[in-house]
Amino acid sequence: MANKIKNKNEWAVVTGASKGLGYCYCEELLKLGYNIIAVARDTTSLNILHEKYPNQDIKMLNYDLSDSNNCYQLFDDVKSENITLLINNAGYGVWGYFSASNLEQEMNIIDLNIKALHILTKLFVQHFIDQNNGRILNIGSLAAFTPAPVFASYYASKAYVWSLGVAINTELKKTKSSVRVITLCPGPLKTDFWNRSSNQKDAKYHSTIKVMKTTTYARKSLKRGLKTKRKNYIITGRVNKLVKILTKFAPQSCVLSSVYNYQKKRK
């Protein structure tokens, strides 16, 4: 685990904080000594953290960040605090053939996975540069590295997250800034993500590769994300790193066929 922070008055903002990976990040940050601002459409599930970490401040903000106005309002609500970390975790996908998937849901994906992340990254990068201190961890995915038939819009949104983050972080390094924007790229995790993405209450989870526990991924990726100075993005786990290599060097037709067959079975 990363070393505990020295300044007990530091705050971290986590979006998509109510469950899954976002919830795990909140708990790991509390273990490190951060105070947290947890953002989600419904944050009631985070009440248990008040009991487990009574010596730290936990603020909960109920916002639907797919509404751009709420992104600006969130920043205005928190900018007076000593925020040194933002984790852009909110997001979901819509599974299914593009010709049949719901267009309104796909527009909502763009609003949440892309527009909200873009707005918050912009506002906090500017804020962190002004205070000469701060770091953003954007939650990308292994999905960023290949198109995905039958899950097209989600994979495309994560490609945007990865490309944007790498470009911004390169700018920051080239201009000698201490601020960093690191993109974390998890592989499959056992969370509620698949239920929401497939529009099924009890969707079956399928994976052809070993799946890392969400708590384990949160702990390991947070440690590396807070520590790295040179890397633009981080892939955690040997299997995930192997998948990334295969998507890079295998013929694209083979990769697309493999992804298609994999996604087609996820129902």
Beta strands, then each sheet from edge to edge (+ up, - down):
strand 1: 11-15
strand 2: 35-40
strand 3: 58-62
strand 4: 83-88
strand 5: 135-139
strand 6: 180-184
strand 7: 233-234
sheet 1: 3+ 2+ 1+ 4+ 5+ 6+ 7+
end
